[in-house]
Amino acid sequence: MPPLEAFDAGTDEYPDRSATVIVQVAALAAGAGKRLTGPGIAGEGRLSVDGLPERFWTGLRENHTRFPRGVDVILASPASVAALPRTTLVEN
């Protein structure tokens, strides 16, 4: 998978012109794993993802710092889907 910065991040004037990246993963599970915070998440959430290298998570944290620019990410497994907009802060 290319790094997230390879995708169109929009501009400060038109952040809505950014890319939405859909990533197929082996499995998703709520309740454990990475800590997620941000708009739309009451308090915090936890998400465990099988099939992503650590460099993906580093790129996602860097993507968050580019707000209002940045890409939105959708993780899709055979059984579930998780949306991670650019406003989501991901921590270990």
PyMOL Python script that loads the backbone (N, CA, C, O; Angstrom):
from pymol import cmd

cmd.read_pdbstr("""\
ATOM      1  N   MET A   1       0.840  -1.171   0.000  1.00  0.00           N
ATOM      2  CA  MET A   1       0.000   0.000   0.000  1.00  0.00           C
ATOM      3  C   MET A   1       0.886   1.235   0.000  1.00  0.00           C
ATOM      4  O   MET A   1       1.853   1.299   0.759  1.00  0.00           O
ATOM      5  N   PRO A   2       0.571   2.219  -0.840  1.00  0.00           N
ATOM      6  CA  PRO A   2       1.340   3.466  -0.818  1.00  0.00           C
ATOM      7  C   PRO A   2       1.129   4.199   0.513  1.00  0.00           C
ATOM      8  O   PRO A   2       0.117   3.986   1.180  1.00  0.00           O
ATOM      9  N   PRO A   3       2.058   5.043   0.893  1.00  0.00           N
ATOM     10  CA  PRO A   3       1.854   5.832   2.111  1.00  0.00           C
ATOM     11  C   PRO A   3       0.665   6.780   1.933  1.00  0.00           C
ATOM     12  O   PRO A   3       0.358   7.179   0.809  1.00  0.00           O
ATOM     13  N   LEU A   4      -0.004   7.143   3.027  1.00  0.00           N
ATOM     14  CA  LEU A   4      -1.179   7.997   2.938  1.00  0.00           C
ATOM     15  C   LEU A   4      -0.876   9.357   2.319  1.00  0.00           C
ATOM     16  O   LEU A   4      -1.740   9.947   1.670  1.00  0.00           O
ATOM     17  N   GLU A   5       0.348   9.863   2.513  1.00  0.00           N
ATOM     18  CA  GLU A   5       0.679  11.166   1.930  1.00  0.00           C
ATOM     19  C   GLU A   5       0.761  11.122   0.403  1.00  0.00           C
ATOM     20  O   GLU A   5       0.861  12.170  -0.236  1.00  0.00           O
ATOM     21  N   ALA A   6       0.720   9.940  -0.183  1.00  0.00           N
ATOM     22  CA  ALA A   6       0.716   9.816  -1.642  1.00  0.00           C
ATOM     23  C   ALA A   6      -0.655  10.140  -2.234  1.00  0.00           C
ATOM     24  O   ALA A   6      -0.768  10.367  -3.438  1.00  0.00           O
ATOM     25  N   PHE A   7      -1.702  10.163  -1.398  1.00  0.00           N
ATOM     26  CA  PHE A   7      -3.049  10.436  -1.870  1.00  0.00           C
ATOM     27  C   PHE A   7      -3.363  11.925  -1.734  1.00  0.00           C
ATOM     28  O   PHE A   7      -2.767  12.618  -0.909  1.00  0.00           O
ATOM     29  N   ASP A   8      -4.299  12.411  -2.546  1.00  0.00           N
ATOM     30  CA  ASP A   8      -4.674  13.829  -2.547  1.00  0.00           C
ATOM     31  C   ASP A   8      -5.260  14.219  -1.198  1.00  0.00           C
ATOM     32  O   ASP A   8      -6.237  13.624  -0.744  1.00  0.00           O
ATOM     33  N   ALA A   9      -4.662  15.221  -0.559  1.00  0.00           N
ATOM     34  CA  ALA A   9      -5.096  15.692   0.755  1.00  0.00           C
ATOM     35  C   ALA A   9      -5.984  16.921   0.676  1.00  0.00           C
ATOM     36  O   ALA A   9      -6.337  17.489   1.709  1.00  0.00           O
ATOM     37  N   GLY A  10      -6.357  17.349  -0.543  1.00  0.00           N
ATOM     38  CA  GLY A  10      -7.131  18.567  -0.678  1.00  0.00           C
ATOM     39  C   GLY A  10      -6.256  19.785  -0.409  1.00  0.00           C
ATOM     40  O   GLY A  10      -5.032  19.681  -0.335  1.00  0.00           O
ATOM     41  N   THR A  11      -6.892  20.927  -0.266  1.00  0.00           N
ATOM     42  CA  THR A  11      -6.178  22.166   0.044  1.00  0.00           C
ATOM     43  C   THR A  11      -6.834  22.807   1.259  1.00  0.00           C
ATOM     44  O   THR A  11      -7.910  22.382   1.680  1.00  0.00           O
ATOM     45  N   ASP A  12      -6.195  23.827   1.823  1.00  0.00           N
ATOM     46  CA  ASP A  12      -6.808  24.533   2.951  1.00  0.00           C
ATOM     47  C   ASP A  12      -8.147  25.145   2.529  1.00  0.00           C
ATOM     48  O   ASP A  12      -9.088  25.179   3.321  1.00  0.00           O
ATOM     49  N   GLU A  13      -8.235  25.627   1.290  1.00  0.00           N
ATOM     50  CA  GLU A  13      -9.464  26.237   0.790  1.00  0.00           C
ATOM     51  C   GLU A  13     -10.515  25.188   0.442  1.00  0.00           C
ATOM     52  O   GLU A  13     -11.709  25.436   0.610  1.00  0.00           O
ATOM     53  N   TYR A  14     -10.095  24.032  -0.035  1.00  0.00           N
ATOM     54  CA  TYR A  14     -11.007  22.969  -0.467  1.00  0.00           C
ATOM     55  C   TYR A  14     -10.589  21.603   0.107  1.00  0.00           C
ATOM     56  O   TYR A  14     -10.182  20.715  -0.642  1.00  0.00           O
ATOM     57  N   PRO A  15     -10.689  21.441   1.424  1.00  0.00           N
ATOM     58  CA  PRO A  15     -10.297  20.158   2.014  1.00  0.00           C
ATOM     59  C   PRO A  15     -11.230  19.021   1.598  1.00  0.00           C
ATOM     60  O   PRO A  15     -10.870  17.849   1.704  1.00  0.00           O
ATOM     61  N   ASP A  16     -12.427  19.367   1.125  1.00  0.00           N
ATOM     62  CA  ASP A  16     -13.384  18.345   0.703  1.00  0.00           C
ATOM     63  C   ASP A  16     -12.988  17.671  -0.605  1.00  0.00           C
ATOM     64  O   ASP A  16     -13.624  16.700  -1.014  1.00  0.00           O
ATOM     65  N   ARG A  17     -11.968  18.162  -1.251  1.00  0.00           N
ATOM     66  CA  ARG A  17     -11.488  17.569  -2.499  1.00  0.00           C
ATOM     67  C   ARG A  17     -10.416  16.502  -2.260  1.00  0.00           C
ATOM     68  O   ARG A  17      -9.734  16.075  -3.192  1.00  0.00           O
ATOM     69  N   SER A  18     -10.280  16.088  -1.024  1.00  0.00           N
ATOM     70  CA  SER A  18      -9.274  15.076  -0.691  1.00  0.00           C
ATOM     71  C   SER A  18      -9.786  13.676  -1.017  1.00  0.00           C
ATOM     72  O   SER A  18     -10.967  13.472  -1.297  1.00  0.00           O
ATOM     73  N   ALA A  19      -8.872  12.733  -0.973  1.00  0.00           N
ATOM     74  CA  ALA A  19      -9.204  11.328  -1.265  1.00  0.00           C
ATOM     75  C   ALA A  19      -9.785  10.639  -0.036  1.00  0.00           C
ATOM     76  O   ALA A  19      -9.493  11.003   1.104  1.00  0.00           O
ATOM     77  N   THR A  20     -10.603   9.650  -0.297  1.00  0.00           N
ATOM     78  CA  THR A  20     -11.024   8.693   0.714  1.00  0.00           C
ATOM     79  C   THR A  20     -10.369   7.377   0.336  1.00  0.00           C
ATOM     80  O   THR A  20     -10.572   6.867  -0.766  1.00  0.00           O
ATOM     81  N   VAL A  21      -9.584   6.830   1.249  1.00  0.00           N
ATOM     82  CA  VAL A  21      -8.825   5.613   0.987  1.00  0.00           C
ATOM     83  C   VAL A  21      -9.533   4.439   1.659  1.00  0.00           C
ATOM     84  O   VAL A  21      -9.789   4.461   2.863  1.00  0.00           O
ATOM     85  N   ILE A  22      -9.844   3.415   0.868  1.00  0.00           N
ATOM     86  CA  ILE A  22     -10.465   2.207   1.398  1.00  0.00           C
ATOM     87  C   ILE A  22      -9.402   1.115   1.453  1.00  0.00           C
ATOM     88  O   ILE A  22      -8.779   0.784   0.445  1.00  0.00           O
ATOM     89  N   VAL A  23      -9.208   0.565   2.645  1.00  0.00           N
ATOM     90  CA  VAL A  23      -8.164  -0.429   2.868  1.00  0.00           C
ATOM     91  C   VAL A  23      -8.806  -1.746   3.308  1.00  0.00           C
ATOM     92  O   VAL A  23      -9.549  -1.787   4.289  1.00  0.00           O
ATOM     93  N   GLN A  24      -8.513  -2.816   2.575  1.00  0.00           N
ATOM     94  CA  GLN A  24      -9.007  -4.135   2.954  1.00  0.00           C
ATOM     95  C   GLN A  24      -8.079  -4.718   4.011  1.00  0.00           C
ATOM     96  O   GLN A  24      -6.862  -4.753   3.833  1.00  0.00           O
ATOM     97  N   VAL A  25      -8.671  -5.178   5.120  1.00  0.00           N
ATOM     98  CA  VAL A  25      -7.905  -5.778   6.214  1.00  0.00           C
ATOM     99  C   VAL A  25      -8.475  -7.160   6.531  1.00  0.00           C
ATOM    100  O   VAL A  25      -9.597  -7.486   6.142  1.00  0.00           O
ATOM    101  N   ALA A  26      -7.696  -7.958   7.235  1.00  0.00           N
ATOM    102  CA  ALA A  26      -8.114  -9.320   7.556  1.00  0.00           C
ATOM    103  C   ALA A  26      -9.253  -9.353   8.569  1.00  0.00           C
ATOM    104  O   ALA A  26     -10.182 -10.148   8.432  1.00  0.00           O
ATOM    105  N   ALA A  27      -9.184  -8.481   9.598  1.00  0.00           N
ATOM    106  CA  ALA A  27     -10.212  -8.495  10.643  1.00  0.00           C
ATOM    107  C   ALA A  27     -10.217  -7.180  11.413  1.00  0.00           C
ATOM    108  O   ALA A  27      -9.190  -6.513  11.531  1.00  0.00           O
ATOM    109  N   LEU A  28     -11.374  -6.820  11.929  1.00  0.00           N
ATOM    110  CA  LEU A  28     -11.559  -5.649  12.795  1.00  0.00           C
ATOM    111  C   LEU A  28     -12.282  -6.108  14.054  1.00  0.00           C
ATOM    112  O   LEU A  28     -13.161  -6.968  13.996  1.00  0.00           O
ATOM    113  N   ALA A  29     -11.907  -5.527  15.195  1.00  0.00           N
ATOM    114  CA  ALA A  29     -12.602  -5.832  16.445  1.00  0.00           C
ATOM    115  C   ALA A  29     -12.589  -4.606  17.339  1.00  0.00           C
ATOM    116  O   ALA A  29     -11.540  -3.998  17.550  1.00  0.00           O
ATOM    117  N   ALA A  30     -13.738  -4.243  17.861  1.00  0.00           N
ATOM    118  CA  ALA A  30     -13.850  -3.115  18.779  1.00  0.00           C
ATOM    119  C   ALA A  30     -13.523  -3.570  20.189  1.00  0.00           C
ATOM    120  O   ALA A  30     -13.642  -4.748  20.525  1.00  0.00           O
ATOM    121  N   GLY A  31     -13.105  -2.600  21.018  1.00  0.00           N
ATOM    122  CA  GLY A  31     -12.891  -2.885  22.432  1.00  0.00           C
ATOM    123  C   GLY A  31     -11.458  -3.080  22.860  1.00  0.00           C
ATOM    124  O   GLY A  31     -11.163  -3.001  24.053  1.00  0.00           O
ATOM    125  N   ALA A  32     -10.553  -3.333  21.928  1.00  0.00           N
ATOM    126  CA  ALA A  32      -9.137  -3.514  22.247  1.00  0.00           C
ATOM    127  C   ALA A  32      -8.330  -2.884  21.126  1.00  0.00           C
ATOM    128  O   ALA A  32      -8.890  -2.525  20.090  1.00  0.00           O
ATOM    129  N   GLY A  33      -7.034  -2.745  21.314  1.00  0.00           N
ATOM    130  CA  GLY A  33      -6.175  -2.232  20.254  1.00  0.00           C
ATOM    131  C   GLY A  33      -5.924  -0.741  20.351  1.00  0.00           C
ATOM    132  O   GLY A  33      -5.787  -0.198  21.447  1.00  0.00           O
ATOM    133  N   LYS A  34      -5.863  -0.076  19.202  1.00  0.00           N
ATOM    134  CA  LYS A  34      -5.531   1.346  19.131  1.00  0.00           C
ATOM    135  C   LYS A  34      -6.621   2.177  19.809  1.00  0.00           C
ATOM    136  O   LYS A  34      -7.808   1.859  19.726  1.00  0.00           O
ATOM    137  N   ARG A  35      -6.194   3.241  20.477  1.00  0.00           N
ATOM    138  CA  ARG A  35      -7.120   4.178  21.130  1.00  0.00           C
ATOM    139  C   ARG A  35      -7.515   5.242  20.118  1.00  0.00           C
ATOM    140  O   ARG A  35      -6.648   5.861  19.501  1.00  0.00           O
ATOM    141  N   LEU A  36      -8.804   5.460  19.942  1.00  0.00           N
ATOM    142  CA  LEU A  36      -9.327   6.435  18.984  1.00  0.00           C
ATOM    143  C   LEU A  36     -10.086   7.523  19.731  1.00  0.00           C
ATOM    144  O   LEU A  36     -10.923   7.226  20.584  1.00  0.00           O
ATOM    145  N   THR A  37      -9.796   8.782  19.411  1.00  0.00           N
ATOM    146  CA  THR A  37     -10.535   9.906  19.977  1.00  0.00           C
ATOM    147  C   THR A  37     -10.793  10.911  18.857  1.00  0.00           C
ATOM    148  O   THR A  37     -10.128  10.900  17.821  1.00  0.00           O
ATOM    149  N   GLY A  38     -11.777  11.780  19.094  1.00  0.00           N
ATOM    150  CA  GLY A  38     -12.075  12.825  18.122  1.00  0.00           C
ATOM    151  C   GLY A  38     -13.567  13.031  17.982  1.00  0.00           C
ATOM    152  O   GLY A  38     -14.360  12.358  18.640  1.00  0.00           O
ATOM    153  N   PRO A  39     -13.953  13.970  17.117  1.00  0.00           N
ATOM    154  CA  PRO A  39     -15.375  14.250  16.902  1.00  0.00           C
ATOM    155  C   PRO A  39     -16.127  12.991  16.481  1.00  0.00           C
ATOM    156  O   PRO A  39     -15.651  12.220  15.648  1.00  0.00           O
ATOM    157  N   GLY A  40     -17.306  12.794  17.067  1.00  0.00           N
ATOM    158  CA  GLY A  40     -18.118  11.634  16.739  1.00  0.00           C
ATOM    159  C   GLY A  40     -17.830  10.408  17.587  1.00  0.00           C
ATOM    160  O   GLY A  40     -18.532   9.402  17.486  1.00  0.00           O
ATOM    161  N   ILE A  41     -16.790  10.485  18.429  1.00  0.00           N
ATOM    162  CA  ILE A  41     -16.456   9.370  19.312  1.00  0.00           C
ATOM    163  C   ILE A  41     -16.709   9.841  20.744  1.00  0.00           C
ATOM    164  O   ILE A  41     -16.047  10.758  21.231  1.00  0.00           O
ATOM    165  N   ALA A  42     -17.654   9.217  21.401  1.00  0.00           N
ATOM    166  CA  ALA A  42     -17.964   9.583  22.785  1.00  0.00           C
ATOM    167  C   ALA A  42     -16.831   9.098  23.684  1.00  0.00           C
ATOM    168  O   ALA A  42     -16.655   7.895  23.872  1.00  0.00           O
ATOM    169  N   GLY A  43     -16.073  10.026  24.232  1.00  0.00           N
ATOM    170  CA  GLY A  43     -14.926   9.656  25.074  1.00  0.00           C
ATOM    171  C   GLY A  43     -13.797   9.101  24.232  1.00  0.00           C
ATOM    172  O   GLY A  43     -13.019   9.851  23.642  1.00  0.00           O
ATOM    173  N   GLU A  44     -13.712   7.784  24.181  1.00  0.00           N
ATOM    174  CA  GLU A  44     -12.696   7.125  23.357  1.00  0.00           C
ATOM    175  C   GLU A  44     -13.249   5.805  22.854  1.00  0.00           C
ATOM    176  O   GLU A  44     -14.203   5.263  23.410  1.00  0.00           O
ATOM    177  N   GLY A  45     -12.641   5.301  21.804  1.00  0.00           N
ATOM    178  CA  GLY A  45     -12.956   3.975  21.288  1.00  0.00           C
ATOM    179  C   GLY A  45     -11.667   3.195  21.157  1.00  0.00           C
ATOM    180  O   GLY A  45     -10.578   3.768  21.184  1.00  0.00           O
ATOM    181  N   ARG A  46     -11.789   1.911  21.017  1.00  0.00           N
ATOM    182  CA  ARG A  46     -10.633   1.034  20.803  1.00  0.00           C
ATOM    183  C   ARG A  46     -10.903   0.186  19.577  1.00  0.00           C
ATOM    184  O   ARG A  46     -12.013  -0.309  19.383  1.00  0.00           O
ATOM    185  N   LEU A  47      -9.876   0.018  18.744  1.00  0.00           N
ATOM    186  CA  LEU A  47     -10.030  -0.761  17.528  1.00  0.00           C
ATOM    187  C   LEU A  47      -8.793  -1.621  17.301  1.00  0.00           C
ATOM    188  O   LEU A  47      -7.669  -1.122  17.243  1.00  0.00           O
ATOM    189  N   SER A  48      -9.024  -2.907  17.176  1.00  0.00           N
ATOM    190  CA  SER A  48      -7.965  -3.853  16.849  1.00  0.00           C
ATOM    191  C   SER A  48      -8.111  -4.214  15.373  1.00  0.00           C
ATOM    192  O   SER A  48      -9.201  -4.558  14.916  1.00  0.00           O
ATOM    193  N   VAL A  49      -7.001  -4.132  14.629  1.00  0.00           N
ATOM    194  CA  VAL A  49      -7.030  -4.382  13.189  1.00  0.00           C
ATOM    195  C   VAL A  49      -5.952  -5.399  12.838  1.00  0.00           C
ATOM    196  O   VAL A  49      -4.785  -5.217  13.184  1.00  0.00           O
ATOM    197  N   ASP A  50      -6.333  -6.450  12.163  1.00  0.00           N
ATOM    198  CA  ASP A  50      -5.373  -7.443  11.675  1.00  0.00           C
ATOM    199  C   ASP A  50      -5.084  -7.157  10.211  1.00  0.00           C
ATOM    200  O   ASP A  50      -6.000  -6.990   9.407  1.00  0.00           O
ATOM    201  N   GLY A  51      -3.803  -7.103   9.874  1.00  0.00           N
ATOM    202  CA  GLY A  51      -3.438  -6.966   8.475  1.00  0.00           C
ATOM    203  C   GLY A  51      -2.848  -5.636   8.086  1.00  0.00           C
ATOM    204  O   GLY A  51      -2.715  -5.352   6.895  1.00  0.00           O
ATOM    205  N   LEU A  52      -2.483  -4.796   9.062  1.00  0.00           N
ATOM    206  CA  LEU A  52      -1.863  -3.504   8.743  1.00  0.00           C
ATOM    207  C   LEU A  52      -0.493  -3.385   9.399  1.00  0.00           C
ATOM    208  O   LEU A  52      -0.335  -3.732  10.570  1.00  0.00           O
ATOM    209  N   PRO A  53       0.501  -2.897   8.655  1.00  0.00           N
ATOM    210  CA  PRO A  53       1.817  -2.683   9.255  1.00  0.00           C
ATOM    211  C   PRO A  53       1.803  -1.443  10.152  1.00  0.00           C
ATOM    212  O   PRO A  53       0.947  -0.571  10.001  1.00  0.00           O
ATOM    213  N   GLU A  54       2.742  -1.372  11.073  1.00  0.00           N
ATOM    214  CA  GLU A  54       2.825  -0.223  11.988  1.00  0.00           C
ATOM    215  C   GLU A  54       3.020   1.088  11.223  1.00  0.00           C
ATOM    216  O   GLU A  54       2.571   2.141  11.675  1.00  0.00           O
ATOM    217  N   ARG A  55       3.681   1.030  10.077  1.00  0.00           N
ATOM    218  CA  ARG A  55       3.898   2.263   9.299  1.00  0.00           C
ATOM    219  C   ARG A  55       2.576   2.889   8.858  1.00  0.00           C
ATOM    220  O   ARG A  55       2.504   4.105   8.678  1.00  0.00           O
ATOM    221  N   PHE A  56       1.529   2.078   8.681  1.00  0.00           N
ATOM    222  CA  PHE A  56       0.206   2.620   8.361  1.00  0.00           C
ATOM    223  C   PHE A  56      -0.273   3.521   9.494  1.00  0.00           C
ATOM    224  O   PHE A  56      -0.758   4.626   9.251  1.00  0.00           O
ATOM    225  N   TRP A  57      -0.134   3.043  10.740  1.00  0.00           N
ATOM    226  CA  TRP A  57      -0.604   3.817  11.900  1.00  0.00           C
ATOM    227  C   TRP A  57       0.203   5.095  12.072  1.00  0.00           C
ATOM    228  O   TRP A  57      -0.344   6.132  12.445  1.00  0.00           O
ATOM    229  N   THR A  58       1.496   5.025  11.804  1.00  0.00           N
ATOM    230  CA  THR A  58       2.328   6.235  11.850  1.00  0.00           C
ATOM    231  C   THR A  58       1.827   7.241  10.817  1.00  0.00           C
ATOM    232  O   THR A  58       1.695   8.428  11.116  1.00  0.00           O
ATOM    233  N   GLY A  59       1.549   6.770   9.614  1.00  0.00           N
ATOM    234  CA  GLY A  59       1.018   7.638   8.570  1.00  0.00           C
ATOM    235  C   GLY A  59      -0.332   8.220   8.919  1.00  0.00           C
ATOM    236  O   GLY A  59      -0.621   9.365   8.572  1.00  0.00           O
ATOM    237  N   LEU A  60      -1.167   7.450   9.601  1.00  0.00           N
ATOM    238  CA  LEU A  60      -2.484   7.947  10.000  1.00  0.00           C
ATOM    239  C   LEU A  60      -2.356   9.041  11.057  1.00  0.00           C
ATOM    240  O   LEU A  60      -3.102  10.020  11.034  1.00  0.00           O
ATOM    241  N   ARG A  61      -1.407   8.874  11.987  1.00  0.00           N
ATOM    242  CA  ARG A  61      -1.174   9.928  12.988  1.00  0.00           C
ATOM    243  C   ARG A  61      -0.654  11.199  12.314  1.00  0.00           C
ATOM    244  O   ARG A  61      -1.062  12.300  12.684  1.00  0.00           O
ATOM    245  N   GLU A  62       0.230  11.063  11.342  1.00  0.00           N
ATOM    246  CA  GLU A  62       0.736  12.226  10.598  1.00  0.00           C
ATOM    247  C   GLU A  62      -0.390  12.874   9.794  1.00  0.00           C
ATOM    248  O   GLU A  62      -0.463  14.100   9.705  1.00  0.00           O
ATOM    249  N   ASN A  63      -1.254  12.069   9.219  1.00  0.00           N
ATOM    250  CA  ASN A  63      -2.394  12.574   8.455  1.00  0.00           C
ATOM    251  C   ASN A  63      -3.264  13.475   9.325  1.00  0.00           C
ATOM    252  O   ASN A  63      -3.733  14.514   8.861  1.00  0.00           O
ATOM    253  N   HIS A  64      -3.486  13.090  10.583  1.00  0.00           N
ATOM    254  CA  HIS A  64      -4.315  13.861  11.516  1.00  0.00           C
ATOM    255  C   HIS A  64      -3.757  15.276  11.718  1.00  0.00           C
ATOM    256  O   HIS A  64      -4.524  16.224  11.882  1.00  0.00           O
ATOM    257  N   THR A  65      -2.442  15.420  11.707  1.00  0.00           N
ATOM    258  CA  THR A  65      -1.823  16.728  11.960  1.00  0.00           C
ATOM    259  C   THR A  65      -1.981  17.683  10.785  1.00  0.00           C
ATOM    260  O   THR A  65      -1.712  18.875  10.933  1.00  0.00           O
ATOM    261  N   ARG A  66      -2.408  17.198   9.624  1.00  0.00           N
ATOM    262  CA  ARG A  66      -2.553  18.039   8.429  1.00  0.00           C
ATOM    263  C   ARG A  66      -3.905  18.725   8.352  1.00  0.00           C
ATOM    264  O   ARG A  66      -4.154  19.481   7.413  1.00  0.00           O
ATOM    265  N   PHE A  67      -4.793  18.477   9.326  1.00  0.00           N
ATOM    266  CA  PHE A  67      -6.140  19.017   9.300  1.00  0.00           C
ATOM    267  C   PHE A  67      -6.118  20.531   9.067  1.00  0.00           C
ATOM    268  O   PHE A  67      -5.309  21.215   9.694  1.00  0.00           O
ATOM    269  N   PRO A  68      -6.970  21.085   8.196  1.00  0.00           N
ATOM    270  CA  PRO A  68      -8.159  20.498   7.601  1.00  0.00           C
ATOM    271  C   PRO A  68      -7.884  19.642   6.358  1.00  0.00           C
ATOM    272  O   PRO A  68      -8.792  18.998   5.831  1.00  0.00           O
ATOM    273  N   ARG A  69      -6.644  19.639   5.898  1.00  0.00           N
ATOM    274  CA  ARG A  69      -6.309  18.746   4.781  1.00  0.00           C
ATOM    275  C   ARG A  69      -6.099  17.340   5.320  1.00  0.00           C
ATOM    276  O   ARG A  69      -6.035  17.143   6.534  1.00  0.00           O
ATOM    277  N   GLY A  70      -5.994  16.379   4.444  1.00  0.00           N
ATOM    278  CA  GLY A  70      -5.752  15.001   4.847  1.00  0.00           C
ATOM    279  C   GLY A  70      -6.751  14.069   4.190  1.00  0.00           C
ATOM    280  O   GLY A  70      -7.760  14.506   3.638  1.00  0.00           O
ATOM    281  N   VAL A  71      -6.463  12.803   4.255  1.00  0.00           N
ATOM    282  CA  VAL A  71      -7.357  11.805   3.670  1.00  0.00           C
ATOM    283  C   VAL A  71      -8.226  11.181   4.759  1.00  0.00           C
ATOM    284  O   VAL A  71      -7.849  11.144   5.930  1.00  0.00           O
ATOM    285  N   ASP A  72      -9.374  10.701   4.357  1.00  0.00           N
ATOM    286  CA  ASP A  72     -10.235   9.927   5.231  1.00  0.00           C
ATOM    287  C   ASP A  72     -10.013   8.462   4.884  1.00  0.00           C
ATOM    288  O   ASP A  72      -9.804   8.123   3.719  1.00  0.00           O
ATOM    289  N   VAL A  73     -10.056   7.590   5.892  1.00  0.00           N
ATOM    290  CA  VAL A  73      -9.744   6.176   5.683  1.00  0.00           C
ATOM    291  C   VAL A  73     -10.933   5.321   6.095  1.00  0.00           C
ATOM    292  O   VAL A  73     -11.552   5.549   7.134  1.00  0.00           O
ATOM    293  N   ILE A  74     -11.237   4.344   5.269  1.00  0.00           N
ATOM    294  CA  ILE A  74     -12.236   3.335   5.595  1.00  0.00           C
ATOM    295  C   ILE A  74     -11.523   1.987   5.612  1.00  0.00           C
ATOM    296  O   ILE A  74     -10.897   1.589   4.629  1.00  0.00           O
ATOM    297  N   LEU A  75     -11.627   1.293   6.742  1.00  0.00           N
ATOM    298  CA  LEU A  75     -11.058  -0.055   6.864  1.00  0.00           C
ATOM    299  C   LEU A  75     -12.190  -1.052   6.665  1.00  0.00           C
ATOM    300  O   LEU A  75     -13.233  -0.951   7.312  1.00  0.00           O
ATOM    301  N   ALA A  76     -11.988  -2.010   5.778  1.00  0.00           N
ATOM    302  CA  ALA A  76     -13.032  -2.985   5.470  1.00  0.00           C
ATOM    303  C   ALA A  76     -12.497  -4.394   5.652  1.00  0.00           C
ATOM    304  O   ALA A  76     -11.494  -4.777   5.050  1.00  0.00           O
ATOM    305  N   SER A  77     -13.180  -5.158   6.488  1.00  0.00           N
ATOM    306  CA  SER A  77     -12.851  -6.577   6.664  1.00  0.00           C
ATOM    307  C   SER A  77     -14.023  -7.379   6.105  1.00  0.00           C
ATOM    308  O   SER A  77     -15.052  -6.800   5.759  1.00  0.00           O
ATOM    309  N   PRO A  78     -13.887  -8.695   6.010  1.00  0.00           N
ATOM    310  CA  PRO A  78     -15.008  -9.495   5.518  1.00  0.00           C
ATOM    311  C   PRO A  78     -16.282  -9.343   6.352  1.00  0.00           C
ATOM    312  O   PRO A  78     -17.383  -9.527   5.832  1.00  0.00           O
ATOM    313  N   ALA A  79     -16.145  -9.011   7.641  1.00  0.00           N
ATOM    314  CA  ALA A  79     -17.311  -8.962   8.522  1.00  0.00           C
ATOM    315  C   ALA A  79     -17.720  -7.570   8.982  1.00  0.00           C
ATOM    316  O   ALA A  79     -18.826  -7.406   9.498  1.00  0.00           O
ATOM    317  N   SER A  80     -16.861  -6.554   8.813  1.00  0.00           N
ATOM    318  CA  SER A  80     -17.194  -5.236   9.348  1.00  0.00           C
ATOM    319  C   SER A  80     -16.424  -4.125   8.648  1.00  0.00           C
ATOM    320  O   SER A  80     -15.513  -4.366   7.855  1.00  0.00           O
ATOM    321  N   VAL A  81     -16.828  -2.887   8.973  1.00  0.00           N
ATOM    322  CA  VAL A  81     -16.225  -1.701   8.385  1.00  0.00           C
ATOM    323  C   VAL A  81     -15.981  -0.689   9.500  1.00  0.00           C
ATOM    324  O   VAL A  81     -16.778  -0.588  10.433  1.00  0.00           O
ATOM    325  N   ALA A  82     -14.874   0.064   9.408  1.00  0.00           N
ATOM    326  CA  ALA A  82     -14.584   1.146  10.351  1.00  0.00           C
ATOM    327  C   ALA A  82     -14.145   2.368   9.561  1.00  0.00           C
ATOM    328  O   ALA A  82     -13.259   2.281   8.712  1.00  0.00           O
ATOM    329  N   ALA A  83     -14.765   3.504   9.841  1.00  0.00           N
ATOM    330  CA  ALA A  83     -14.402   4.756   9.178  1.00  0.00           C
ATOM    331  C   ALA A  83     -13.519   5.574  10.116  1.00  0.00           C
ATOM    332  O   ALA A  83     -13.858   5.787  11.280  1.00  0.00           O
ATOM    333  N   LEU A  84     -12.382   6.030   9.591  1.00  0.00           N
ATOM    334  CA  LEU A  84     -11.440   6.848  10.358  1.00  0.00           C
ATOM    335  C   LEU A  84     -11.235   8.154   9.605  1.00  0.00           C
ATOM    336  O   LEU A  84     -10.320   8.257   8.789  1.00  0.00           O
ATOM    337  N   PRO A  85     -12.082   9.162   9.869  1.00  0.00           N
ATOM    338  CA  PRO A  85     -11.880  10.453   9.204  1.00  0.00           C
ATOM    339  C   PRO A  85     -10.589  11.109   9.675  1.00  0.00           C
ATOM    340  O   PRO A  85     -10.020  10.719  10.695  1.00  0.00           O
ATOM    341  N   ARG A  86     -10.141  12.091   8.938  1.00  0.00           N
ATOM    342  CA  ARG A  86      -8.884  12.791   9.263  1.00  0.00           C
ATOM    343  C   ARG A  86      -8.900  13.428  10.639  1.00  0.00           C
ATOM    344  O   ARG A  86      -7.840  13.737  11.184  1.00  0.00           O
ATOM    345  N   THR A  87     -10.077  13.630  11.213  1.00  0.00           N
ATOM    346  CA  THR A  87     -10.190  14.232  12.551  1.00  0.00           C
ATOM    347  C   THR A  87      -9.955  13.230  13.668  1.00  0.00           C
ATOM    348  O   THR A  87      -9.864  13.619  14.833  1.00  0.00           O
ATOM    349  N   THR A  88      -9.855  11.944  13.338  1.00  0.00           N
ATOM    350  CA  THR A  88      -9.636  10.913  14.355  1.00  0.00           C
ATOM    351  C   THR A  88      -8.183  10.856  14.772  1.00  0.00           C
ATOM    352  O   THR A  88      -7.295  10.728  13.930  1.00  0.00           O
ATOM    353  N   LEU A  89      -7.937  10.950  16.059  1.00  0.00           N
ATOM    354  CA  LEU A  89      -6.592  10.815  16.610  1.00  0.00           C
ATOM    355  C   LEU A  89      -6.386   9.361  17.030  1.00  0.00           C
ATOM    356  O   LEU A  89      -7.179   8.813  17.796  1.00  0.00           O
ATOM    357  N   VAL A  90      -5.335   8.746  16.532  1.00  0.00           N
ATOM    358  CA  VAL A  90      -5.039   7.333  16.828  1.00  0.00           C
ATOM    359  C   VAL A  90      -3.798   7.268  17.727  1.00  0.00           C
ATOM    360  O   VAL A  90      -2.758   7.848  17.416  1.00  0.00           O
ATOM    361  N   GLU A  91      -3.931   6.555  18.843  1.00  0.00           N
ATOM    362  CA  GLU A  91      -2.811   6.354  19.757  1.00  0.00           C
ATOM    363  C   GLU A  91      -2.681   4.878  20.070  1.00  0.00           C
ATOM    364  O   GLU A  91      -3.659   4.136  19.975  1.00  0.00           O
ATOM    365  N   ASN A  92      -1.488   4.442  20.441  1.00  0.00           N
ATOM    366  CA  ASN A  92      -1.279   3.031  20.799  1.00  0.00           C
ATOM    367  C   ASN A  92      -1.929   2.675  22.099  1.00  0.00           C
ATOM    368  O   ASN A  92      -1.845   1.528  22.537  1.00  0.00           O
TER     369      ASN A  92
END
""", "prot")
cmd.dss("prot")
cmd.show_as("cartoon", "prot")
cmd.util.cbc("prot")
cmd.orient("prot")
